[in-house]
Amino acid sequence: MSGAKPVLTLKQFMLRSQVLKLYRDILRLTRKIPDDFYRKEMQSWARDDFKRYKSLSDETTIKMHITRGQKSLRELEQSLNLAK
């Protein structure tokens, strides 16, 4: 079967799920940015960042980036809450 995607291990599947959830959470939160320019900048930054690291395969490195992304998500959320 040519062109078939490789089967993910359970660990890989779980990491992929975490990455996708983080991506969705970040994009969902950026929709709450009131300023159009900054909203588009943050969305572009998120997309570019996820694309840049898409080919990572080392589990430890992926976990490190997930942790960094979750921290950025919390910081953005706090900033938006303070701005209200």
N, C-alpha and C positions, 0 to 999 in steps of 0.2 A: 504494500500500500504506500505509494509515494505521496508526499505532501501531508501525511497524517501528523497531527500534533503528538508530541511525546506525552505519555501518561505521567501525571504528576504524582509524587509520593504524597502521603498524608501531610507531612511537614511542609512540603512545597505548596500544597493546596491551602493549608492554613495560613501560611505567610502571604500567599497571593490574595486570600480573602481579606487579610488585615490591610494590605496595601490598597486594595480597591475600596474598602470602607473608609480609609483615611482620605483617599482622593475624593470620594463622594462627599464626605464631611467637610473637607476644605472648600470644595466648590459650592456646597450648600451655604456655608457660612459667608463666603464672599458675596453672595447675593444680598446680604444684609448691609453691605457697605453702601452708605448713602451717596457718596460722591462717585459719579459715573467713571471718571478718569481712574481713580484709585481702585475701583471695583474691577475694571478691565485689566489694570496692571497686575493686581493680585491673581486674577484668574489666569493671565498669561504666564506669570511667574510659576504658578502651581503646575500648569500643563507642561511648561518647559522643564521644570525640575523632575517631574515624573517621567517624561520622555528621556531625559538625560540618563536616568538610572534604570531604565527599563531592562537593559541587558544584564544587570547584575545577577549573579547566581550564587555567590557566597552567602550562606545563611546568616552568619554573624554580621556581615556588612549590611545586609537587607534589614536586619533587626535594628541596627544602629540608625539607619535612615528612617525607619518607622518611628523610632523614639524621638528623633529630631523633628520629624513632621508633626507628631502629636504635641510636642512642646510648642512648636510654631502655631499650631491650631489653638491651643489653650491661650497663648499670648494674644492672638488675633481676637479671640472671643472676649478676653478681658478688656482689650482696647475698645472693642465695639460696645461693651457694657458700660464702660466709663464714659464713652462719648454720648450716651443717652441722656 
